[in-house]
Amino acid sequence: MDKKKLTERDICSKFINPALEQAGWNMHSQVREEVSFTAGRIIVRGRLHTRGKRRRADYVLSFKKNMPIAIIEAKDNNHSLGAGMQQALSYSDALDAPFVFSSNGDGFLFHDRTGLSGAAETSLKLEEFPSPEYLWDLYCQHKGLHQPEARQTVEQAYYDDGSGRTPRYYQTVAINRTVEAVARGQNRILLVMATGTGKTFTAFQIIWRLWKAKQKKRILFLADRNILVDQTKNNDFKPFGQAMTKVSNRTVDKSYEIYLSLYQAVTGSEEEQNIYKQFSPDFFDLIVIDECHRGSAAVDSAWRSILEYFSAATHVGLTATPKETKEVSNIDYFGEPVYTYSLKQGIEDGFLAPYKVVRVDLDRDLLGWRPNKGQTDKHGELIDDRIYNQKDFDRTLVLEKRTEVVAAKVTEFLENSDPFQKTIVFCEDIDHAERMRQALVNLNPKRMQENRKYVMRITGDEQEGKAELDNFINPEERYPVIATTSKLMTTGVDAQTCKLIVLDQRIQSMTEFKQIIGRGTRINDDYNKHWFTILDFKKATELFADPKFDGDPVKVYQPKDDDPINPDDERDERDHDGPEHGCGEQPEGYEIEPGEQWETDDPPEITGGPRAGGGQSGGRTKYVVGDVEVTVIAERVQYLGADGKLITESLKDYTRKKVKEQFASLDDFLRRWNETDRKQAIIDELGENGIFWEDLIKEVSKKLGAEADPFDVICHIVYDQPPLSRKERAAQVRRNNYFSKYEGASRQVLDALLDKYTDSGIETIEDVKVLTLAPFSQIGAPMELLQAFGGKPGYTEAVKDLEDALYQQTS
């Protein structure tokens, strides 16, 4: 046998697999081959999308299912023993597997990231591959799992419903690290996972394993929204069955083991003595706090009192946005996160939707507005004489025409893309949300006639709108389409099909910004939701440039002994006048017991004189001005680049830079283009590297007055060549009498392919399935058409020849 002639797969089956079996690895339960562990970054082209390459490990070895401990990267025998090591180490980073191997069939290069086996890298013979027990023992030593009870806990199996559903790789890392931390005796644990990455499912598996291992016998799961508690109970937590109960109606039954509750359902007035005190302080072994950034970070928060009462229990905090300010700190309470899975990583892996930002600047926002001396607003209130700018609009001063301009741009965007894509408009307060609703209603009379719920205000103070929240987030319900809101939909709203987020709210809190962006990041394949757009009117997306946006949380909490702790940790982060809302907010889904009063989800109105909503109370006036013109002075589109950062340079400059990283000159590009059998492969490759075909083609096509070919887009924008449209390229082929060398069915097919190219582009004609479509189906059956070229190889060669004719350079 000549090893040099064997493929990589042959090396795996003939040398690596036998070595694993000889070492005692179960090939069915402990060894997985060719494991794709990411989904592939979503790349958008017009209204179409494709996926980039998935990350794929040749082997993932697990001591038990979903407990990976080793990676093997295989190469053919023309490579050296360690040729796959660096690649394997990068997979090891992602999968949290500390033992890494590379092989070419001659043996193994072993890299031990724990440092417990001796040298960092060692060459092993095929028969020296370590056993599962040996590596597991090293793994447990590395993780500090020295006691038999600790090992028993981490060896507890995941819940498996038999459907084949398995956790995603990052969920596995989060679950394993948390269970290991508990097994070591760590009592305060923080998990940071981006919105839409499955925190509840992750929490379920953590609880299941600890419960089944009898490490934790009575467990409390705390959430801040009634709808979240119900969804959790009925969906992810359903396997707990009769052992689980929801705390409600302020009654306690101590016969259960798994308790789900709202924070509000276990706290109350002094008279009620707080329902949680009906439990003894040591009743619960484990408390899992969902969205722990909302209240548990503040030392004097009402929610924090629950955790203090059950301080002997292990506390696990889950959040997408840990709060780290001068006033409050999740890290101060829980410690550093045991694992962080960021929005940037989720988009890169293809588990979260990418986004495009459309930034709209209004003249009054940038230039400001000053009233004339003695000017009154539309209600007769004397307006304070000063310059009002973006910080004031819709807070202390309402420019009615500004609201109309914003609503018009939102309507324009929807009409030019999809009028029925779910849209959330974030406004400054309830009054602003109501005015925005009215403006959108007036601009969409046809849609409102079709269904009065096309536009709805969904805020905490209004029951009818709030009742439509479930319909808004339900992918199967068409209405409401547009929701205007303020705080209510900032967090905890699983809007899987939301494709447009409108920011007409000045956001200074990074926590709030991340939560708002998270409303659009979910992917739903069934409803073609793979990306979303952010339409920004208040420069909120400048926060994307802040290093804190997607980086690790930095602890800055530095209270002194005599410093008060402010539970409203947004106060220092927000830069505006007027009172803030505190921890008494009542987002959607809260259960209100008889006699209880909760505030709405929005900040109290800034009141005083006659206002947009009418009425007066003490405080500052909100002026309303109806005759000040407002216009759009700039509109800029920003794109999420392949590196996870927004592209702020011009799209042309960015394109030139990205293409020239691969093709330094026009000759380099033309050589690769002409040599490649499938031109679409180059187009896809450039797309994966950050080229935004939709907007580039649109720009060049506008100049040509017809659809441009991606080939011409690159030649024109990157190398300053005059572009041709697809129609012009097809006409050029016909003028050259290209079809004269063909006759009969083959000539008809190529003529039809040229028409297809003109209409749909190069991708269509490079797919042999096109022969099943009209007009080809009218010429003959696919096999007949292929035979007209002497078979499939002849057909493929003819298509390549047609492409050569299409892209023949002309001076």
N, C-alpha and C positions, 0 to 999 in steps of 0.2 A: 504493500500500500504506500503510495507517494502522498505524504501529508500535504505537500505543497499544492497539490491539485484539488484538495478538499475545500468545500465551501465552509463558511462560518457555521452554518447549521450542521454540516457533517461533523465538524470538530465538537460541537455540543453533544450530538447524539452518540458519537463513537468514543469520546474520551471524557468529557466533563460529566455527563450523566452517570456513566459507570463509576467514576470516582466518587460522586455524591452518594450513590447507593452503597458502595463499599464502606463509606464512612458512617453509614447508619441513617442517612436522611430518607424520610418517607417521601417518595416522588409525587404522591397524590396530595398529601396534607401539609407538607412542609416546604415544598419546592414549587415555585411558579416561574414559568418561562415566558419570555417576551411580554413583560408586564408594562402596559401603557398606563401611566399614573396621572397624566394631565389630559385635558380635553382638547388642547390646541387652541391658541389664541384666536379669537374671532376677528376676521378681516372683512371689512365691509366694502362692497363695490356697488354703488347705486342702491337699489333696493334688494340686492342680492348680498349674500355673505358666504364666506367659506371659512374653513378652519386652517390654522397653521399646523406645523408638525407637533405631534404629541411627543412628550418625553417618554422614552421606552427603555427599561432595563432588561438585559438579557435574562438575568435570574434575580429573584428576590427570595431569600431563604428566611423562613419564620419558624420560631420554636413552636408556637401555636398559631392558629389562624388569626390574622390581623396583628401579629406581634413580630414585625420584621427585625432581624438582627444582622443580616449579611446581604451583600450585593456581589454578584459576579458579572463582569463584563467580558464577553468572549470575542476573540478575533480569529481570523484564519491563520494558518501556519506561516504565511508570508510576513506576518507581523511578529514583533518581539514579544516576549512573555508579558512585559508590563505595558504594552501599547495601549491597553484599555483602562489603565489605572486612573488617570485624571478624570476621564469621563465617569468612571464608577464612583469616584470620590464626590463628584457633583451630585450624583443620584443619592449617595449616602447622606449628604447634607439635607436633601429634601425629605427623605424617608426616615431619617433619624436611626439609621442602621450603622453601628460603629465598626463592623468587620467588613473589609472590602477586598475583593479578589479580582485579579486579571489573569486571563489564560489564553494561550494559543494552541492548547492541546498537548504541549510538552510537559506542563506542570502548572503551578499557580504562583503568582506573586501575591503575598498576603500583607495587607496594610491593616494594622491594629490601631484604631483611633483611641482605644482605652489605655494603651501603653502597658497593659497587664501581662502580655504574653512574651515580653522581652523587647527585641528590636522593633522599631516602627514598621519596617518592611522586611519580609523574609521570603526567600524562594523555597517553594515546597514541591516535592515530587507529587505526581498524580495520586499515589497511594497514601500520601501524608495529609490529605485534606481533613480538617478537624471535624469531630463529631458534633451533633446538635447539643449534647449534654455539656461538652467542653466549652463551646461558645456561649451557651446559656449561663453557665457558671461564671464566666468572665463578665458577661453582660450584667448579671445581678450584682457582682462585686462592684462593677463600674457605677451602677445606679444606687449603691448604698443599701441594697436589699439583703442584709446579712442574716436576718432571722427567718426561720422556716415559715412563720405566719405571714411575713411580708411577701415571700416568694409565692405562697399559696394564694395570696390576694391578687398578685399581678398575673398569675397563671389562670385566673378565673376567665372562662370563655365569654366572648361577646354574645349578645342576644342574636339569634339567627332564626328568622321566620320561615326559612326554607325557600324563599322567593329568589334567592341569589343576590339580593341587595347587600352590598358591602359598603362600609364607610369609604369616603374618599381619603386619599393618602394623608391630607393635612388633618382630617378629623381623627384618623387613627393616631397620628402623632399627638394631637391634643388629648385624646382619651387616655392613651398609654402614659403620657407624662403626668397627667392628673392622678391616675390610679397609683402610679409609682410614688408620687409625692405623698399621697394619703398613706400608702403602705409604709413609708419611711417615718410617718408620724407628723408630717407637716400639717398644720391646722388652719393656715390662711393661704388660699391659692387663688391666683388670678389667671383667667384665660382671655386673651384678646383675639377676637375673630371678626372679620369684616361682615357688615350686614349682607345677608343673603348666602352665607356660607354654611348654614345648618347648625347654629348653636344649640337649638333645642334637641335635635337628634344626637348631637355630641353629648349633651347633658344626660340624656336618657341612657346612653351606653355606659357613661361613667357611673351613674346611679345603679344601673342594673348589675354591673360587675361587682361593685362594692356591696350591694345588697345580697347578691347570690353567694358571695364569698363570706357572708356574715360578718364582714368588717364593719359595716354600718347597717344597723337593724331598723332604725326609725329615722325617716328622712323628710325634710320640709323643702319644697320647691316654691320659691317666692317670685312672683312677677308683678308688674305694675299696671297691667291692663286685663280686664275681665276676659276680653276676647282671646288674649294670649293664653290665659289659664285654661279656658274651654278648649281651644285648639290643641293645646299640649295634652290635655286629658284624653281627648277623643282621637288623637292621631299618634304622635310619637310615643306617648306614655301608655297607650292602650294595653300593651302586654302585661302591665302590672295588675290588670284585672281587679279582682275583689280585694286585693291588698291596698288599693288606692282610694282616696276620698278627696273631695274638694271642700275646704273649710268655707262654710257659708252660713248665713242667718245667725251669725254669732253664737253658734252652738259647737260644742266640742265632743267628739266621740273618740276615745283613746284606744279603740280596739284595732285601728288601722296601722299600717307600717309606712305607707307613702302618702304624704299630705301635700296637696297643691293649694296655694292661697295667694290672694292679692295682699299686698302690704296693708291696704286699707281695711281688709276683712279681719285682720288680727290686731289692729290698733284701734283706739277709741278714746273717748273722754275719760277723765279721772273717775267720773261717776260709774262708768262701765268697767273700770279697773282693767281695761285692755284684755281682750279674750286670750291672748297668748299666755297670760299669767295663770290661766287655768291649767296649763301644762307646767310640770316641774321644770326647773332650769336645766336639768340633765335628761329631759325626755327625748330630745332629738340628738342623734349622733352626727348627722350631716345636714347642713343647710346650703342649698344651691340658690344663689341670688341672680336672677336674670336681669339684664340691663342694669347692672349694679352701679353704673355711672350716674343714674338718675337721682339717687338719694343716699345710698349707703356710704358714699364718700364723705359726707358732711357729718362731723362729729356730733352736732346737736340736732341732726335730722330725726324726725319721728320714726323713720324706718330704721335708723341705726339702733334705736332702743331695743328692737327685736333681737338684733345680733348680739347686743351686749347682754341681754337677758339669757340668751342661749350661748354664752361665750365659751362654754366647755365643748361645744360641738365643733366639728370641722366646717369651715366656711369656704365655699367655692364661688367666686364671683365671675360672671360672664358678661362681657361687653364688647361692642365694636369700637367704642370710643372712651377709653379710660380718661378720667378727668385729672389733670395735673396742673393746678394753678397755685397761686400763693395762698389761697384760702382752703382748698380741699384737695385730697389726694387719695385715689384708689390704691396707689402703690404704698403709701404710708400705712394703709390698713391691711392690705393683702400681701404686700411684698411684690417683688418684681414678677412680671408674668412668667409662668412656666412655659408658655408658648404664645407666639403672635403670628397670626395669618392676616396679612394686610390686603387692602383693596387693590393695590398695585400688583401684588402677587396673584390675587384671584383673577384679575384681568389677564395677566401674562399666562396663567395656566389655562384660561378659557372657561373658568367656572363662573366668572362674573362678566357683565356686559361692559364693553368699552363705551366711550362717550365722545361727543363733539360739543364744543362750546361756541355759541353765537353770542357775542358781546355787543350790546346796543347802547350807545351813549346818546343821551338827550341833552339838548342845549342848556336847559335850565339846571340840569344836574351838574354840569361842568362849569357853567358861567355864573350860576346863582341868580337870584331875583330879589330886588329890593322894592318895597312899596313906595308910592308917592307919599309926600308929606300929608298926614291926615287921612290917608286912605283907609277905608273900612272894607271888611269882607262882605260876602253876599248876605250875611245875616245882620249887618250893621255894626259889627264889632271892630273897634279901632285896632289896626294891625301894628304891633310893635315895629318901630323903624330900625331895621337892621337888614343885613344881607342873609337871605335864606338859601340853603344849598341842600345837597342830597341827604345830609343827615337829618334835615328838618322835614322833608317831603313825606306826607302821609303820617307824620308823627305830630308835629306842631303846626304844619301848614299843608293844606290840601289844594293842589292845583288840579281842578277837575279835568282840564284838557290833557294833563299829563296821564291821568288814568285812561283816558280815551285813546291816547297814542299807544300806550303799552298794550291795551286790549286789541287795538288794530294790528299791531305787529304779531301778537299771538295768533290772531285769526288768519292773518296772511300766511304765517308759517304752516298752520294746519291745512289751509286750503291748498297750499302748494305741495304738501306731502301727503298727509292722510287726515281728513277732518275727524276721523273717529279713533285716533290714537289717544289713549288715556293720558291726561294732562293734569298736573298739579301746579297751581299758581300760588306761590308762597308770598303772602302780603304782610304788612307791618302789624296789623291788628284786625280785630273783628270788623270794625267800621270800614277799613280799607278793603277787606275781603268782600264785604257786601257791595261797595261801590264798584269793585272790579267785576263782580257777578253781573251787576246791572249793565255795565259797559259791554261785557261779552254777550249778554242776552240781546242787546240792541244791535250788535254787529252780526249776529247769527240768526236772523228771523226765520230763515228757511229751516234750519236745524231745530229751532225751538218749536216750530209748527209740527215737525215730525215727532218730536217728543219733548215735553216741557222740562225734562230732567237732563237735557243735553248739557246745561251748565247748572251746577249746584254749589251753594256755599256750604262747606262742611266745617263747622266750628263748634266749639264746646258749649256755646250758649243756645243753640238752636236745634230743637229735637228732630225736625223733619230732615234737615240736611244731615245731621249726625246719623240718622236712621239709614241714610243711603250709603254710608261708608262701606258696609259689607258688599253692596252691589258694585260700588266703584272698584273694589279690590278683587271681585270675582271675575275671572277671565271670561266666563260664559255669559256675563251680563253686559250688554252693550252700553247701557246708561247707568249712571252719569258718565259723560265723556270728560268734561272739564270740571275739576274741583278747585274752588278758591278757598284758601285756608290761611291760618297764621301759624299756630303752634300745634294744633291738634294732630296733624299728619306728619309731624317731624320725625317721630320715632314709633316703632312698634306696628307700623302699617305695612303689611306684606303685599304691596302693589306689584304683582309679578309682571303685569303687562303695561306698566307706565313707561311711555316712550318719550315724553316731553316734561321736563321740569323747568318751570319759569320762576326766576328769582327776582321779585320786586320787593325784596326785604333786605334791609341792610344787616348783614350778618358779621359780627365781630368775634363770635365764639367758634373756635375750631371744632369743639365737640358738636355744636349744633349744625355746623356746616357739613361735617362728615355724616351726621345722621340724615340730613336732607338729601345729600348726594346718594346715600344708600337706598333712597326710595326708588331709584331707577336701575340699580345694578343687577337685579335678578334677571335670569334668563328663563324664557319659557318657549321651548321648541314647538310645542303644540300650537301656539298662537303667534309664531314668527316674531318673537321678541328676543332680539340678539344684540341690540345696541340702543342707546338713547341720546337725546340732545338736551343740553342745558342752555336755556335762553336767559341771559343775564342782563338786567337793567341797572343793577346797583353795584357793579364792580365786586360782587361777592366772590367771583371765581378767581380774584387775585389771591385768595387763600390757597389756591393750588400751588402757588410758588413758594409758600411758607414751608420751610423744612419740616415743620411739625405735622404737615398734612398727612404724610404717609410714613413717617419715620417711627422709631420706637418712642414710647412715651418717656419724657424726661421729667424726673421728679424735681419739682421746685417748691414743694410744700414746706414752708419754714415757719411754723407758728412759734411764737414765744409763749412763755408760761401764762402771761396775763393777756394775751391777745384773744379777742373773741373770734369764734369760727363762724363764718357766714355761710348758712346753708344754701343761699342762692349764689352759687359760684359763678353764675354768668355775669354778676354785676360789674366786676372789674374788667371783664372781657368785652363788655358792650359799651359803646361810646355814644350815648345819647342822653337827652334830658328826659325827665319823667320817671315815675315809679316803675319798678320791675315786678314781675310776678314771682312769687316764692314757691315753697314746696307744697303749698296748699292747692296746686292746680289739679283739675279733674279732667284728664284726657278721656278719650272715648272708652266705653266699656267698663268704667268704674261702677262698682255696686255702691249705691248710696242707701245706707240703712235709715229707717225712720228717725227723723229728728236731726240727722246729720246735714251739714251744709258744706259744699265744696265750691271753690271758685271755678271759673271757666279755664280753658286751656290758654287763654291769651292774656297779655298784660292789661291791667286796668286802663281804661281810656284816659287820655289826657283831656281834662274837661275844664270848664270854667264859664265861658260865654256860650252863645249859640254855636252849635257845632254841626258837623255833617249829619249827625243822627238827631239833632235837636236836643233841647234840654240843657240844664245847667247844673253844675255842682262846684264845690270849691276846688281850686287848683289852677293849672295853666289852661289857657284857651287853645283850642285847635281851630285855627282860622281856615275858612273855606273861600277860595277865590276861583271864579268861573270864567274870567275873561282874559287870562294870560295864555298866549299861544305857546305851544311846546312842539319842538320838531326834533327829528332824528338827525344828528350831525355826523355820526360815524357808526359803521356796523362792521364788525370784524369776526371772522370765523377762526377759531383755534382748534387744533386737533390733538388727540392723545397720541403721542409718538410711541414707537416701539420700546423706548426706554421708560415708559410710564409717566413721562412729563409732557405738559402741554407745549406745543410748538408755538412760539411767539414770533419767530421770524416769518417772512412771507412764505407762502406755500411753494412758490417757484424756487426761492433760494434753498428752502429745505429739500425740495426734490432734487435740485442740482447736486447738493451735497451728498444725499443718500445714494443717488445713482452713481456718482463718480467714486464712491467708496468701492463699488464693484467694477465699474467700467471707466477707467481713467480717461479714455478718449473715445471719440466716435468710432474709430476703427475697431477698438476693443468690443464695443457694443455690437457693431455690425457683424463682426466675426462670430461672436457667440450666437447672435440671432440667426444668422444664416446656417450655422452648423447644427443648431438644435432642431430635432425632429418635431417637437411640439412647442410652438411659440407660446402657447398658453402657460407652459411651465415657467418661462421667464417672467411673464406677467404676474403669475401667482407668487413667484419668488420675490419679486420687487414689492408686491403687496405685503408679504410677510415681513419685509424689512422696513415697512412704514410708508410706502407710496400710496397716496390717496387718489385712486384712479377716478372715482366718481366726479370729484370737483375739478381735477385736471382735465378730464375729457370734456366736461361741461364748458370749461373756460376756452379750450382750443376749438371746440365745436362751434361755440358762439362766434368766434372770429371767422371760421370757415363757412358758417351758414349751413353746415351739415355735420353728421356724426364723424368725429375723428377716430382714427385707429390708435390704440395704445402705442404702437410703434412710432407714429408721427408725434404723439404727445411727448415722448422721450426725446426724439430727434430735435423737435422744435424747442422745448423748454430747456433741455439740458445742453444741447449742442448747437442751438441757434440755426437749425435747418428749416427751410420753408415747409410747412405741413401740407399734407393732402388729406382729404376726407376719404372715408371708405368708398363712397360713391365714385370719387375721382380715380381711386386706385383700380376699382373694378372696370371703369370705362377705359383706363389705360391698357388693361389686359386685353379687352375686346378689340381695341384699335390695333394692337400688335398681331391680330389674327391668330391668337393663341390656340383656338379650338380646331384649327385646320388639320392638326395631326390626329384628331380623334373622329370617330364616326359612330352612328347608331346610338345605343343606350349609353355608352361611356361619354359621348359628347353631351347628351341630354343631362346626365348626372352632373358633369363638371359645370355646365351652364347654370344648372339649378344651385350648385354649391356657391357659385359666384354671386348669385342673387341672395342666398342665405348670408353670405359674408357681408354684403351691402346692408342688409337689414339688421343682422344680429351680431356681427363681428367674428373674429377668428376662432373663438372658443367653440362655436356651433359646428363649424365645418371640420374641426379636428376630432370630433366625437363620431365614431362610426354609427352610433344610434340614430344619427340624423337620417339615415336611409329608411328608417321606419316611419318617418313623418311625410306629410304632403310637402311638395309635389312628387317626392321620390316614390312614395307608395303607389302613385298613379302610373309611374313608368314601369315598375316591376317589383317583385319581392326582393328583400335585402340580399338573399343568396344569389338571385339572378343578376342583380346589379353588380355584386362583387365579381361574379364570373365574367361579366362584360370586360373586366380589367385583368382577367386571367387568375382571379382569386384575390384574397385579402392583401397579400404582399404587393400585388400589382396596383390595387386600389390605394393603399397607403403611399406608394411611390408616386402615384398620380396626384394625390392631394399635396404631397411635399413639392412636387413640380409646380402645381398651381400657386402655392405659397411663394415659391421662388419668383414666379412671374409677378405676383402682387407686390413684392417688396424689392423688385429690381430698382436700383438707384437710378434716378434721372437727374441730370444737371439742370 
